[in-house]
Amino acid sequence: MAAAAVSLPIGQPDITYAPDFKKYQARSQKRLTTEKLEQESLPVGFPAELKGDFVWDGVSVVRAYDWVYRLSNAENSEIAQALKAFKSLEIPLGFISQETFPLPNLHSVLRDISKELHLGHGFKVIRGLSVDKYSREENIIIYAGISCHIAPIRGRQDSKFHGEPADIVLSHIKDLSTTEMKNSIGSPAYTTDKQVFHTDAGDIVSLLCLETAAEGGQSKVASNWRVYNELSATRPDLIKTLAENWLADAFGKKDKPYTARPLLYHQPATKNTPERVIIQYARRSFTGFQALPRTPTIPPITEAQAEALDALHFTAERFCLGLNFEKGDIQYINNLVTFHARDGFKDTPEQQRHLLRLWLRDPEYAWETPAPLKSRWDEVYDGVTAQQQVFPLNPQIRGPSNGVHANKAGSRER
């Protein structure tokens, strides 16, 4: 889709959603030559190096960790029985829980997966669900049912359904650029474009693959901590930049056109928790994308911030792991410590990439939410009720990613 000419904030650096490695190199070289960056040090108290299972790269993790859990025939039968049990209750999908979707044998495995997400490597794939055996609604029930044993709290991804207030807790990730919605797309999730490394909102991000692309679309993950260690060792000035306030575009939210918060947070060790670093960012909040360009009336990002955005993406790309997403796979990642991305792809009339997404939280293992993120986390988790939960059967563009919605009614960050 051809990009329309847009006005950018005065002083906005030459940077777009699609990362350009040559521009990144040139910007880095210029800043290293003209600024005294070698005199910069890490912010006070920040670790020079993070250690533990959350620190991995695409080569080392293959040798150390089996991230795929393969469902057995018996486990698939138990899932089918749980589906039958839930449907027999004749209650709304918002009431899917560990009690209404019982998995007596698989439950302990799924609890171990949650522990791995929060205390281990930060990602896991469940493989072997036979999605072709079930209807769209049945796959949604199964997906939410399995997921509630890993993280029982479902997050709100949008707040309206057909114009009425609702807690939309499930999103469809699918190319909509050939539909009547094409001019409303403000996020690459609804295109065939490459998605750069980023985080979503909430603690756990999950994706169920209903169908793979005809070509491309590789799903990728990267360790935030490995990226942190690399930048700490080579460019501590960028760690400092990431830990300062950034102005994230709210894309049309009239009462608050942007939010100010850091992208990187340091949590010192306490009596009960280890030292942690959390990185939270979506590149399009600082560059814009298609129907949601960077708002021209808000302050621009700086050259240092532009370089830091590229450094996050290209460093993550250097150390990433491809997950070889298969039909029926369910991917879970700790969104506080793991970046995710995907390659561009091609669909055909016969085969079209289609994922379902949940934002989840497990109160047993949940990390402390950094104070500047609490208002955003409240938007996701607070006040979500079983009665108000909606699981759309068909793809639609979320309000925060919808250019038409933002221009007419205002929108949240992301």
C-alpha positions as a Markdown table, in Angstrom:
| # | Residue | x | y | z |
|---|---|---|---|---|
| 1 | Met | 0.0 | 0.0 | 0.0 |
| 2 | Ala | 1.5 | 3.3 | -1.0 |
| 3 | Ala | 2.3 | 5.6 | 1.8 |
| 4 | Ala | 0.4 | 9.0 | 1.8 |
| 5 | Ala | 2.4 | 12.2 | 2.3 |
| 6 | Val | 2.2 | 13.2 | 5.9 |
| 7 | Ser | 3.5 | 16.1 | 8.1 |
| 8 | Leu | 5.9 | 15.1 | 10.8 |
| 9 | Pro | 6.8 | 17.0 | 14.0 |
| 10 | Ile | 9.3 | 19.7 | 13.3 |
| 11 | Gly | 12.8 | 18.3 | 14.0 |
| 12 | Gln | 11.7 | 14.7 | 13.8 |
| 13 | Pro | 14.8 | 12.6 | 12.8 |
| 14 | Asp | 14.9 | 10.7 | 9.5 |
| 15 | Ile | 13.5 | 7.5 | 10.8 |
| 16 | Thr | 10.5 | 5.4 | 9.8 |
| 17 | Tyr | 8.8 | 2.3 | 11.1 |
| 18 | Ala | 10.8 | 0.1 | 8.8 |
| 19 | Pro | 14.4 | 0.0 | 10.1 |
| 20 | Asp | 17.2 | 1.1 | 7.7 |
| 21 | Phe | 20.5 | -0.4 | 8.7 |
| 22 | Lys | 22.6 | 2.1 | 6.6 |
| 23 | Lys | 20.8 | 5.0 | 8.2 |
| 24 | Tyr | 21.4 | 3.4 | 11.6 |
| 25 | Gln | 25.1 | 3.0 | 10.9 |
| 26 | Ala | 25.4 | 6.6 | 9.6 |
| 27 | Arg | 23.6 | 8.0 | 12.6 |
| 28 | Ser | 25.7 | 6.1 | 15.0 |
| 29 | Gln | 28.9 | 7.1 | 13.3 |
| 30 | Lys | 27.9 | 10.8 | 13.3 |
| 31 | Arg | 27.0 | 10.8 | 17.0 |
| 32 | Leu | 30.2 | 8.9 | 18.0 |
| 33 | Thr | 32.2 | 11.4 | 16.0 |
| 34 | Thr | 30.5 | 14.6 | 17.1 |
| 35 | Glu | 29.4 | 13.9 | 20.7 |
| 36 | Lys | 31.5 | 12.8 | 23.7 |
| 37 | Leu | 29.6 | 9.6 | 24.1 |
| 38 | Glu | 32.6 | 7.6 | 25.4 |
| 39 | Gln | 32.4 | 9.7 | 28.6 |
| 40 | Glu | 28.8 | 8.4 | 29.3 |
| 41 | Ser | 28.3 | 5.7 | 31.9 |
| 42 | Leu | 25.4 | 3.5 | 32.9 |
| 43 | Pro | 22.7 | 5.1 | 35.1 |
| 44 | Val | 23.5 | 4.9 | 38.8 |
| 45 | Gly | 22.7 | 1.4 | 40.2 |
| 46 | Phe | 22.2 | -0.2 | 36.8 |
| 47 | Pro | 24.0 | -3.6 | 36.3 |
| 48 | Ala | 26.9 | -3.8 | 34.0 |
| 49 | Glu | 25.8 | -7.4 | 33.1 |
| 50 | Leu | 22.6 | -9.4 | 33.7 |
| 51 | Lys | 22.9 | -13.1 | 34.3 |
| 52 | Gly | 20.6 | -16.1 | 34.3 |
| 53 | Asp | 18.3 | -18.1 | 32.0 |
| 54 | Phe | 16.7 | -15.0 | 30.7 |
| 55 | Val | 20.1 | -14.2 | 29.0 |
| 56 | Trp | 20.2 | -16.2 | 25.8 |
| 57 | Asp | 20.8 | -15.9 | 22.1 |
| 58 | Gly | 19.6 | -17.9 | 19.1 |
| 59 | Val | 22.7 | -20.1 | 19.1 |
| 60 | Ser | 23.1 | -20.8 | 22.8 |
| 61 | Val | 19.5 | -21.4 | 23.6 |
| 62 | Val | 19.2 | -24.2 | 21.1 |
| 63 | Arg | 21.8 | -26.2 | 23.0 |
| 64 | Ala | 20.4 | -25.4 | 26.5 |
| 65 | Tyr | 16.6 | -25.3 | 26.3 |
| 66 | Asp | 13.8 | -27.2 | 24.6 |
| 67 | Trp | 11.2 | -24.5 | 24.2 |
| 68 | Val | 8.6 | -26.8 | 22.5 |
| 69 | Tyr | 6.1 | -28.9 | 24.6 |
| 70 | Arg | 4.4 | -31.5 | 22.3 |
| 71 | Leu | 0.9 | -32.5 | 23.3 |
| 72 | Ser | 0.4 | -36.3 | 23.5 |
| 73 | Asn | -2.7 | -38.1 | 22.2 |
| 74 | Ala | -4.0 | -38.5 | 25.7 |
| 75 | Glu | -3.5 | -34.7 | 26.4 |
| 76 | Asn | -5.4 | -33.9 | 23.2 |
| 77 | Ser | -8.2 | -36.2 | 24.3 |
| 78 | Glu | -8.3 | -34.4 | 27.7 |
| 79 | Ile | -8.6 | -31.0 | 25.9 |
| 80 | Ala | -11.4 | -32.4 | 23.7 |
| 81 | Gln | -13.2 | -33.5 | 26.9 |
| 82 | Ala | -12.7 | -30.1 | 28.5 |
| 83 | Leu | -14.2 | -28.5 | 25.5 |
| 84 | Lys | -17.2 | -30.8 | 25.7 |
| 85 | Ala | -17.6 | -30.0 | 29.4 |
| 86 | Phe | -17.5 | -26.3 | 28.9 |
| 87 | Lys | -20.0 | -26.3 | 26.0 |
| 88 | Ser | -22.4 | -28.4 | 28.1 |
| 89 | Leu | -22.6 | -25.5 | 30.6 |
| 90 | Glu | -24.1 | -23.2 | 28.0 |
| 91 | Ile | -22.4 | -20.1 | 29.5 |
| 92 | Pro | -20.6 | -17.1 | 27.9 |
| 93 | Leu | -17.0 | -17.6 | 26.9 |
| 94 | Gly | -16.0 | -15.0 | 29.5 |
| 95 | Phe | -16.6 | -17.6 | 32.1 |
| 96 | Ile | -13.8 | -19.9 | 30.7 |
| 97 | Ser | -11.7 | -20.8 | 33.8 |
| 98 | Gln | -9.7 | -23.6 | 35.3 |
| 99 | Glu | -12.9 | -24.9 | 36.8 |
| 100 | Thr | -15.1 | -24.7 | 33.7 |
| 101 | Phe | -12.4 | -26.0 | 31.4 |
| 102 | Pro | -10.9 | -28.7 | 33.6 |
| 103 | Leu | -7.5 | -30.3 | 32.6 |
| 104 | Pro | -6.7 | -32.5 | 35.6 |
| 105 | Asn | -3.6 | -34.1 | 34.1 |
| 106 | Leu | -2.3 | -31.3 | 31.9 |
| 107 | His | -2.8 | -28.6 | 34.6 |
| 108 | Ser | 0.5 | -29.3 | 36.3 |
| 109 | Val | 2.4 | -29.1 | 32.9 |
| 110 | Leu | 0.8 | -25.8 | 32.2 |
| 111 | Arg | 1.6 | -24.5 | 35.6 |
| 112 | Asp | 5.3 | -25.5 | 35.0 |
| 113 | Ile | 5.1 | -23.5 | 31.7 |
| 114 | Ser | 4.0 | -20.4 | 33.6 |
| 115 | Lys | 6.9 | -20.9 | 36.0 |
| 116 | Glu | 9.3 | -21.1 | 33.0 |
| 117 | Leu | 7.9 | -17.9 | 31.5 |
| 118 | His | 8.3 | -15.9 | 34.8 |
| 119 | Leu | 11.5 | -17.5 | 36.2 |
| 120 | Gly | 13.2 | -19.4 | 33.4 |
| 121 | His | 13.8 | -18.5 | 29.7 |
| 122 | Gly | 10.7 | -16.4 | 29.2 |
| 123 | Phe | 9.1 | -18.2 | 26.3 |
| 124 | Lys | 7.5 | -21.5 | 25.4 |
| 125 | Val | 5.6 | -23.1 | 22.5 |
| 126 | Ile | 2.8 | -25.7 | 22.9 |
| 127 | Arg | 2.6 | -27.9 | 19.7 |
| 128 | Gly | 0.2 | -30.5 | 18.4 |
| 129 | Leu | -3.2 | -28.9 | 18.8 |
| 130 | Ser | -5.4 | -30.2 | 15.8 |
| 131 | Val | -7.1 | -26.9 | 15.0 |
| 132 | Asp | -8.6 | -28.3 | 11.7 |
| 133 | Lys | -10.8 | -30.6 | 13.8 |
| 134 | Tyr | -12.6 | -27.7 | 15.5 |
| 135 | Ser | -14.8 | -24.8 | 14.5 |
| 136 | Arg | -13.5 | -21.2 | 14.9 |
| 137 | Glu | -15.5 | -20.8 | 18.2 |
| 138 | Glu | -14.3 | -24.1 | 19.5 |
| 139 | Asn | -10.6 | -23.2 | 18.8 |
| 140 | Ile | -11.1 | -20.0 | 20.7 |
| 141 | Ile | -12.6 | -21.9 | 23.6 |
| 142 | Ile | -9.7 | -24.3 | 23.6 |
| 143 | Tyr | -7.2 | -21.6 | 23.3 |
| 144 | Ala | -8.6 | -19.6 | 26.2 |
| 145 | Gly | -9.1 | -22.8 | 28.2 |
| 146 | Ile | -5.5 | -24.0 | 27.9 |
| 147 | Ser | -4.2 | -20.4 | 28.5 |
| 148 | Cys | -6.2 | -20.0 | 31.7 |
| 149 | His | -4.2 | -22.8 | 33.3 |
| 150 | Ile | -1.0 | -20.9 | 32.5 |
| 151 | Ala | -2.2 | -17.4 | 33.4 |
| 152 | Pro | -5.8 | -17.1 | 34.5 |
| 153 | Ile | -6.4 | -13.4 | 34.0 |
| 154 | Arg | -7.2 | -12.2 | 30.5 |
| 155 | Gly | -6.4 | -8.6 | 29.5 |
| 156 | Arg | -8.6 | -6.1 | 27.7 |
| 157 | Gln | -7.3 | -5.4 | 24.1 |
| 158 | Asp | -10.1 | -3.0 | 23.1 |
| 159 | Ser | -13.0 | -1.4 | 24.9 |
| 160 | Lys | -15.8 | -1.4 | 22.3 |
| 161 | Phe | -17.5 | -4.0 | 20.2 |
| 162 | His | -19.8 | -2.8 | 17.5 |
| 163 | Gly | -19.8 | 0.6 | 19.1 |
| 164 | Glu | -20.9 | -0.7 | 22.5 |
| 165 | Pro | -18.7 | -0.9 | 25.7 |
| 166 | Ala | -17.1 | -4.3 | 26.0 |
| 167 | Asp | -14.0 | -6.0 | 27.2 |
| 168 | Ile | -12.5 | -7.4 | 24.0 |
| 169 | Val | -9.9 | -10.0 | 25.3 |
| 170 | Leu | -9.0 | -11.7 | 22.0 |
| 171 | Ser | -7.5 | -10.2 | 18.8 |
| 172 | His | -7.1 | -11.6 | 15.3 |
| 173 | Ile | -3.7 | -11.0 | 13.8 |
| 174 | Lys | -4.3 | -11.2 | 10.0 |
| 175 | Asp | -3.6 | -9.2 | 6.9 |
| 176 | Leu | -6.5 | -6.9 | 6.2 |
| 177 | Ser | -4.8 | -4.7 | 3.6 |
| 178 | Thr | -6.9 | -6.2 | 0.8 |
| 179 | Thr | -10.2 | -5.6 | 2.6 |
| 180 | Glu | -12.4 | -2.5 | 2.9 |
| 181 | Met | -10.5 | -1.8 | 6.2 |
| 182 | Lys | -7.2 | -1.2 | 4.4 |
| 183 | Asn | -7.3 | 2.6 | 4.8 |
| 184 | Ser | -7.8 | 2.3 | 8.5 |
| 185 | Ile | -4.7 | 0.3 | 9.3 |
| 186 | Gly | -2.3 | 1.9 | 11.7 |
| 187 | Ser | -0.4 | -1.2 | 12.8 |
| 188 | Pro | 1.7 | -3.7 | 10.8 |
| 189 | Ala | -0.2 | -6.5 | 12.6 |
| 190 | Tyr | -2.9 | -6.1 | 10.0 |
| 191 | Thr | -0.5 | -6.2 | 7.0 |
| 192 | Thr | 1.9 | -8.6 | 5.4 |
| 193 | Asp | 4.8 | -6.2 | 6.3 |
| 194 | Lys | 7.7 | -7.2 | 8.5 |
| 195 | Gln | 7.0 | -6.4 | 12.2 |
| 196 | Val | 10.1 | -5.1 | 14.0 |
| 197 | Phe | 11.1 | -6.3 | 17.4 |
| 198 | His | 8.8 | -4.9 | 20.0 |
| 199 | Thr | 6.7 | -5.6 | 23.1 |
| 200 | Asp | 2.9 | -5.5 | 23.5 |
| 201 | Ala | 1.0 | -4.5 | 26.7 |
| 202 | Gly | 0.6 | -6.8 | 29.7 |
| 203 | Asp | 2.7 | -9.5 | 31.4 |
| 204 | Ile | 2.2 | -12.5 | 29.0 |
| 205 | Val | 1.6 | -12.3 | 25.3 |
| 206 | Ser | 0.2 | -15.5 | 23.6 |
| 207 | Leu | -0.5 | -16.4 | 20.0 |
| 208 | Leu | -2.4 | -19.3 | 18.5 |
| 209 | Cys | -1.6 | -20.2 | 14.9 |
| 210 | Leu | -4.8 | -21.1 | 13.0 |
| 211 | Glu | -3.0 | -21.0 | 9.7 |
| 212 | Thr | 0.6 | -20.2 | 8.5 |
| 213 | Ala | 1.4 | -18.0 | 5.6 |
| 214 | Ala | 1.9 | -19.4 | 2.1 |
| 215 | Glu | 5.4 | -18.0 | 2.2 |
| 216 | Gly | 7.5 | -16.3 | 5.0 |
| 217 | Gly | 6.0 | -14.9 | 8.2 |
| 218 | Gln | 8.7 | -16.4 | 10.5 |
| 219 | Ser | 7.9 | -15.7 | 14.2 |
| 220 | Lys | 11.0 | -14.5 | 16.1 |
| 221 | Val | 11.8 | -13.8 | 19.8 |
| 222 | Ala | 14.8 | -12.2 | 21.4 |
| 223 | Ser | 16.0 | -11.8 | 25.0 |
| 224 | Asn | 15.7 | -8.3 | 26.3 |
| 225 | Trp | 18.5 | -9.1 | 28.8 |
| 226 | Arg | 20.9 | -10.2 | 26.0 |
| 227 | Val | 20.2 | -6.9 | 24.2 |
| 228 | Tyr | 20.7 | -5.0 | 27.5 |
| 229 | Asn | 24.1 | -6.7 | 28.1 |
| 230 | Glu | 25.3 | -5.9 | 24.6 |
| 231 | Leu | 24.4 | -2.2 | 24.8 |
| 232 | Ser | 25.7 | -2.0 | 28.4 |
| 233 | Ala | 29.1 | -3.3 | 27.2 |
| 234 | Thr | 29.3 | -1.3 | 23.9 |
| 235 | Arg | 27.0 | 1.8 | 24.2 |
| 236 | Pro | 26.1 | 2.6 | 27.8 |
| 237 | Asp | 24.9 | 6.0 | 26.6 |
| 238 | Leu | 22.0 | 4.3 | 24.9 |
| 239 | Ile | 21.0 | 2.5 | 28.1 |
| 240 | Lys | 20.9 | 6.0 | 29.7 |
| 241 | Thr | 18.7 | 7.2 | 26.8 |
| 242 | Leu | 16.3 | 4.3 | 27.1 |
| 243 | Ala | 16.0 | 4.9 | 30.8 |
| 244 | Glu | 14.9 | 8.5 | 30.3 |
| 245 | Asn | 11.4 | 9.7 | 29.5 |
| 246 | Trp | 10.1 | 9.3 | 25.9 |
| 247 | Leu | 7.0 | 10.9 | 24.4 |
| 248 | Ala | 4.9 | 8.1 | 23.1 |
| 249 | Asp | 2.2 | 9.2 | 20.6 |
| 250 | Ala | -1.4 | 8.5 | 21.7 |
| 251 | Phe | -2.6 | 8.9 | 18.1 |
| 252 | Gly | -5.5 | 11.2 | 18.4 |
| 253 | Lys | -6.3 | 11.0 | 22.1 |
| 254 | Lys | -7.5 | 14.6 | 22.6 |
| 255 | Asp | -7.2 | 14.9 | 26.3 |
| 256 | Lys | -3.7 | 13.5 | 26.4 |
| 257 | Pro | -2.0 | 13.5 | 23.0 |
| 258 | Tyr | 1.1 | 11.7 | 24.3 |
| 259 | Thr | 2.4 | 9.9 | 27.3 |
| 260 | Ala | 5.9 | 10.4 | 28.9 |
| 261 | Arg | 7.7 | 7.4 | 30.3 |
| 262 | Pro | 11.0 | 5.5 | 30.0 |
| 263 | Leu | 11.4 | 2.4 | 27.8 |
| 264 | Leu | 13.8 | 0.7 | 30.2 |
| 265 | Tyr | 13.3 | 0.0 | 33.9 |
| 266 | His | 15.7 | -1.3 | 36.5 |
| 267 | Gln | 14.3 | -3.1 | 39.5 |
| 268 | Pro | 17.0 | -3.7 | 42.2 |
| 269 | Ala | 17.0 | -7.0 | 44.1 |
| 270 | Thr | 14.8 | -7.2 | 47.2 |
| 271 | Lys | 14.4 | -9.8 | 49.9 |
| 272 | Asn | 11.9 | -11.7 | 47.8 |
| 273 | Thr | 12.8 | -10.9 | 44.1 |
| 274 | Pro | 16.1 | -10.9 | 42.1 |
| 275 | Glu | 17.4 | -7.9 | 40.2 |
| 276 | Arg | 15.5 | -7.3 | 37.0 |
| 277 | Val | 15.5 | -5.1 | 33.9 |
| 278 | Ile | 12.3 | -4.6 | 31.9 |
| 279 | Ile | 12.1 | -3.0 | 28.4 |
| 280 | Gln | 8.8 | -2.0 | 27.1 |
| 281 | Tyr | 8.4 | -0.3 | 23.7 |
| 282 | Ala | 6.5 | -0.2 | 20.4 |
| 283 | Arg | 8.4 | 1.5 | 17.6 |
| 284 | Arg | 5.3 | 2.8 | 15.9 |
| 285 | Ser | 4.6 | 4.9 | 19.0 |
| 286 | Phe | 7.6 | 7.0 | 18.0 |
| 287 | Thr | 7.6 | 6.7 | 14.2 |
| 288 | Gly | 3.9 | 6.2 | 13.3 |
| 289 | Phe | 2.7 | 3.6 | 10.7 |
| 290 | Gln | 0.4 | 4.1 | 7.7 |
| 291 | Ala | -3.0 | 5.5 | 8.8 |
| 292 | Leu | -1.5 | 6.5 | 12.1 |
| 293 | Pro | 1.6 | 8.7 | 11.3 |
| 294 | Arg | 3.5 | 10.5 | 14.1 |
| 295 | Thr | 1.3 | 13.3 | 15.2 |
| 296 | Pro | 2.9 | 16.6 | 13.9 |
| 297 | Thr | 1.8 | 18.7 | 16.9 |
| 298 | Ile | 3.7 | 16.7 | 19.5 |
| 299 | Pro | 7.4 | 17.1 | 20.2 |
| 300 | Pro | 9.8 | 15.0 | 18.0 |
| 301 | Ile | 12.0 | 12.3 | 19.3 |
| 302 | Thr | 15.7 | 13.1 | 19.5 |
| 303 | Glu | 18.6 | 11.8 | 17.4 |
| 304 | Ala | 19.7 | 9.8 | 20.4 |
| 305 | Gln | 16.3 | 8.2 | 20.7 |
| 306 | Ala | 16.2 | 7.4 | 17.0 |
| 307 | Glu | 19.5 | 5.6 | 17.3 |
| 308 | Ala | 18.3 | 3.8 | 20.4 |
| 309 | Leu | 15.2 | 2.5 | 18.6 |
| 310 | Asp | 17.4 | 1.1 | 15.8 |
| 311 | Ala | 19.9 | -0.3 | 18.3 |
| 312 | Leu | 17.1 | -2.2 | 20.0 |
| 313 | His | 15.8 | -3.7 | 16.8 |
| 314 | Phe | 19.1 | -4.6 | 15.1 |
| 315 | Thr | 20.7 | -6.0 | 18.3 |
| 316 | Ala | 17.6 | -8.1 | 18.9 |
| 317 | Glu | 17.7 | -9.3 | 15.3 |
| 318 | Arg | 21.4 | -10.2 | 15.7 |
| 319 | Phe | 20.6 | -12.5 | 18.8 |
| 320 | Cys | 17.1 | -13.7 | 17.9 |
| 321 | Leu | 15.6 | -17.1 | 17.6 |
| 322 | Gly | 13.1 | -18.2 | 14.9 |
| 323 | Leu | 10.3 | -20.3 | 16.4 |
| 324 | Asn | 9.2 | -22.0 | 13.1 |
| 325 | Phe | 5.5 | -21.4 | 14.0 |
| 326 | Glu | 3.3 | -24.3 | 12.8 |
| 327 | Lys | -0.4 | -24.6 | 12.5 |
| 328 | Gly | -1.9 | -25.4 | 15.9 |
| 329 | Asp | 1.1 | -24.0 | 17.8 |
| 330 | Ile | 0.4 | -21.8 | 20.8 |
| 331 | Gln | 3.3 | -19.4 | 21.7 |
| 332 | Tyr | 3.6 | -17.8 | 25.1 |
| 333 | Ile | 6.2 | -15.1 | 25.9 |
| 334 | Asn | 7.0 | -13.1 | 29.0 |
| 335 | Asn | 6.4 | -9.7 | 27.5 |
| 336 | Leu | 8.5 | -8.0 | 30.2 |
| 337 | Val | 11.7 | -9.7 | 29.2 |
| 338 | Thr | 11.2 | -10.9 | 25.6 |
| 339 | Phe | 10.9 | -9.1 | 22.4 |
| 340 | His | 8.9 | -10.6 | 19.5 |
| 341 | Ala | 8.8 | -9.9 | 15.8 |
| 342 | Arg | 7.9 | -11.5 | 12.5 |
| 343 | Asp | 9.1 | -11.5 | 8.9 |
| 344 | Gly | 7.1 | -10.2 | 6.1 |
| 345 | Phe | 5.0 | -12.8 | 4.3 |
| 346 | Lys | 2.8 | -13.7 | 1.3 |
| 347 | Asp | -0.7 | -15.2 | 1.5 |
| 348 | Thr | -2.6 | -16.9 | -1.3 |
| 349 | Pro | -6.4 | -17.3 | -1.7 |
| 350 | Glu | -5.9 | -20.9 | -0.4 |
| 351 | Gln | -3.6 | -20.2 | 2.5 |
| 352 | Gln | -3.7 | -17.0 | 4.7 |
| 353 | Arg | -1.7 | -16.4 | 7.9 |
| 354 | His | -4.1 | -16.1 | 10.8 |
| 355 | Leu | -3.2 | -15.9 | 14.5 |
| 356 | Leu | -5.3 | -15.3 | 17.6 |
| 357 | Arg | -3.8 | -13.3 | 20.5 |
| 358 | Leu | -4.4 | -13.1 | 24.2 |
| 359 | Trp | -2.8 | -10.8 | 26.8 |
| 360 | Leu | -2.6 | -12.7 | 30.1 |
| 361 | Arg | -1.4 | -12.4 | 33.7 |
| 362 | Asp | -0.7 | -15.0 | 36.4 |
| 363 | Pro | -1.0 | -13.5 | 39.9 |
| 364 | Glu | 1.1 | -16.4 | 41.4 |
| 365 | Tyr | 4.3 | -15.5 | 39.5 |
| 366 | Ala | 3.5 | -12.0 | 38.2 |
| 367 | Trp | 6.4 | -9.5 | 38.3 |
| 368 | Glu | 6.0 | -6.1 | 39.9 |
| 369 | Thr | 4.8 | -3.6 | 37.4 |
| 370 | Pro | 7.0 | -0.5 | 37.2 |
| 371 | Ala | 5.2 | 2.6 | 38.4 |
| 372 | Pro | 5.2 | 4.5 | 35.0 |
| 373 | Leu | 3.5 | 1.4 | 33.4 |
| 374 | Lys | 0.8 | 1.0 | 36.0 |
| 375 | Ser | -1.8 | 3.2 | 34.2 |
| 376 | Arg | -1.3 | 1.2 | 31.0 |
| 377 | Trp | -1.5 | -2.1 | 32.8 |
| 378 | Asp | -4.7 | -0.9 | 34.5 |
| 379 | Glu | -6.2 | -0.2 | 31.1 |
| 380 | Val | -5.5 | -3.9 | 30.2 |
| 381 | Tyr | -6.4 | -5.7 | 33.4 |
| 382 | Asp | -8.6 | -3.6 | 35.7 |
| 383 | Gly | -12.3 | -4.1 | 35.7 |
| 384 | Val | -12.4 | -6.9 | 33.1 |
| 385 | Thr | -15.5 | -9.0 | 34.0 |
| 386 | Ala | -16.6 | -12.4 | 32.8 |
| 387 | Gln | -19.9 | -10.9 | 31.7 |
| 388 | Gln | -18.3 | -8.2 | 29.5 |
| 389 | Gln | -15.6 | -10.3 | 27.9 |
| 390 | Val | -15.9 | -10.6 | 24.1 |
| 391 | Phe | -14.0 | -13.0 | 21.9 |
| 392 | Pro | -14.6 | -11.8 | 18.3 |
| 393 | Leu | -15.0 | -14.7 | 15.8 |
| 394 | Asn | -13.7 | -12.6 | 12.9 |
| 395 | Pro | -10.8 | -10.2 | 12.3 |
| 396 | Gln | -11.2 | -6.5 | 13.1 |
| 397 | Ile | -8.8 | -3.6 | 13.6 |
| 398 | Arg | -8.4 | -2.7 | 17.3 |
| 399 | Gly | -9.4 | 0.8 | 18.2 |
| 400 | Pro | -5.8 | 1.8 | 19.2 |
| 401 | Ser | -4.5 | 0.6 | 15.8 |
| 402 | Asn | -7.4 | 2.1 | 13.7 |
| 403 | Gly | -6.6 | 5.4 | 12.0 |
| 404 | Val | -10.3 | 6.2 | 11.4 |
| 405 | His | -11.1 | 5.4 | 15.0 |
| 406 | Ala | -8.2 | 7.6 | 16.3 |
| 407 | Asn | -9.2 | 10.6 | 14.1 |
| 408 | Lys | -12.9 | 10.4 | 15.2 |
| 409 | Ala | -12.9 | 9.3 | 18.8 |
| 410 | Gly | -9.4 | 9.3 | 20.2 |
| 411 | Ser | -7.2 | 6.4 | 21.1 |
| 412 | Arg | -5.1 | 4.8 | 23.7 |
| 413 | Glu | -1.3 | 4.3 | 23.5 |
| 414 | Arg | -0.8 | 1.1 | 21.5 |
